[in-house]
Amino acid sequence: MTAARTRDDRERWRDQGDRDQGRYVDEDDYEEISAAEAAREGLRQIAGLTGKDPQGVTSIQPTDDGWQVGVEVVEDHRIPASTDLLGLYEVELDLSGSLLGYRRTRRYQRGKADGG
């Protein structure tokens, strides 16, 4: 199973019998992704949406609607690398791994300690 499903997947008809009844595929008919799959999907989504270089997943937690994934990215490569400008993004995925939304929550210099 891949996590790269789109909302259009959910709108496809189940089978010919359901077309006659006018029913769409229910979200409950999709397999939920694991935390590891959600983490990989969060990285993939941020890289694709921002064009930035993802460094890794900083957090992952389940939500009522799916997963919330924290992803750290390099926003601006600098010399030396210890002065790179990093960004922390929060990615929201539904239970099947489709993107619900994302936002940057923080920007900071790589060499600076947390708390500042």
Backbone torsions as a table, in degrees:
resi	resn	phi	psi	omega
1	MET	NA	139.6	176.2
2	THR	-108.7	152.6	-178.4
3	ALA	-88.8	-3.0	-173.4
4	ALA	-86.2	49.7	177.3
5	ARG	-86.3	153.0	175.9
6	THR	-111.6	166.1	177.8
7	ARG	-61.5	-28.0	178.1
8	ASP	-60.8	-31.4	178.0
9	ASP	-58.6	-37.4	-178.0
10	ARG	-72.6	-19.6	-176.7
11	GLU	-93.7	-1.2	178.2
12	ARG	-72.9	150.1	179.0
13	TRP	-70.8	143.7	178.6
14	ARG	-65.9	-57.5	178.9
15	ASP	-160.4	179.5	-177.3
16	GLN	-58.3	-39.0	180.0
17	GLY	-60.1	-38.9	179.4
18	ASP	-73.2	-27.2	177.0
19	ARG	-61.8	-39.1	179.3
20	ASP	-65.7	-29.7	180.0
21	GLN	-91.3	-8.2	179.5
22	GLY	71.4	30.9	-179.1
23	ARG	-102.6	145.3	175.2
24	TYR	-100.9	165.3	176.3
25	VAL	-64.2	134.4	178.9
26	ASP	-86.7	146.0	178.4
27	GLU	-57.6	-30.5	-179.0
28	ASP	-65.8	-14.7	-179.7
29	ASP	-82.9	-2.8	-179.5
30	TYR	-101.6	143.7	178.8
31	GLU	-74.0	133.5	178.1
32	GLU	-75.9	145.3	179.0
33	ILE	-87.0	156.9	178.6
34	SER	-81.4	170.6	177.2
35	ALA	-60.7	-41.6	179.6
36	ALA	-63.4	-41.8	178.1
37	GLU	-66.1	-38.7	178.2
38	ALA	-63.9	-40.4	178.3
39	ALA	-61.5	-47.3	178.8
40	ARG	-62.3	-40.6	-179.4
41	GLU	-67.6	-38.3	176.2
42	GLY	-60.0	-44.7	176.3
43	LEU	-59.8	-47.1	-178.3
44	ARG	-62.2	-43.5	-178.2
45	GLN	-64.6	-45.9	-179.5
46	ILE	-63.6	-42.8	178.2
47	ALA	-60.1	-43.7	-179.1
48	GLY	-69.7	-37.8	-176.4
49	LEU	-79.3	-37.8	-175.3
50	THR	-99.4	-22.2	-175.0
51	GLY	73.6	9.7	-179.7
52	LYS	-91.8	163.3	-177.7
53	ASP	-87.2	106.9	-179.9
54	PRO	-71.0	137.4	179.0
55	GLN	-95.2	-31.7	179.7
56	GLY	160.6	173.9	178.1
57	VAL	-87.4	130.3	179.9
58	THR	-102.1	-21.1	178.9
59	SER	-161.7	157.2	173.1
60	ILE	-153.6	135.5	177.7
61	GLN	-149.7	144.9	177.2
62	PRO	-73.7	149.0	174.5
63	THR	-126.2	175.8	177.2
64	ASP	-61.9	-32.4	-175.2
65	ASP	-99.6	-6.8	-177.4
66	GLY	158.0	-113.3	-175.2
67	TRP	-137.6	147.5	170.6
68	GLN	-118.0	121.9	-174.3
69	VAL	-120.0	128.6	174.1
70	GLY	-94.1	127.8	-178.0
71	VAL	-128.2	130.2	176.6
72	GLU	-97.3	133.4	179.7
73	VAL	-131.5	156.0	172.3
74	VAL	-85.4	114.9	179.7
75	GLU	-86.3	-32.4	-179.1
76	ASP	-149.5	114.6	177.4
77	HIS	-76.0	130.1	-179.9
78	ARG	-129.9	165.6	177.0
79	ILE	-116.8	122.3	0.1
80	PRO	-74.8	163.2	-177.5
81	ALA	-60.4	-24.4	-180.0
82	SER	-66.7	-10.0	177.4
83	THR	-106.6	9.4	176.4
84	ASP	-51.9	147.1	174.8
85	LEU	-93.8	121.2	-178.0
86	LEU	-107.9	156.3	175.4
87	GLY	-129.7	144.5	176.0
88	LEU	-110.5	120.8	-177.9
89	TYR	-111.1	144.6	175.5
90	GLU	-109.5	119.8	-177.2
91	VAL	-110.9	130.3	177.1
92	GLU	-107.2	123.9	178.7
93	LEU	-119.5	148.6	174.4
94	ASP	-80.7	-178.9	-175.0
95	LEU	-61.6	-25.7	-179.7
96	SER	-96.1	-0.1	176.6
97	GLY	99.9	3.7	178.3
98	SER	-78.4	143.0	-178.6
99	LEU	-68.3	128.9	173.4
100	LEU	-101.9	-33.6	180.0
101	GLY	175.6	168.6	175.7
102	TYR	-154.1	158.9	175.5
103	ARG	-158.4	150.8	174.5
104	ARG	-85.2	128.9	-177.5
105	THR	-104.5	-17.3	-175.7
106	ARG	-161.4	147.8	170.2
107	ARG	-129.1	139.0	-177.5
108	TYR	-160.3	161.2	178.1
109	GLN	-84.4	137.3	-176.6
110	ARG	-52.8	-42.8	-175.2
111	GLY	-78.8	-4.3	-178.4
112	LYS	-89.1	143.0	179.3
113	ALA	-74.6	155.3	174.6
114	ASP	-59.0	155.1	177.4
115	GLY	99.1	-3.3	-177.6
116	GLY	-126.0	NA	NA
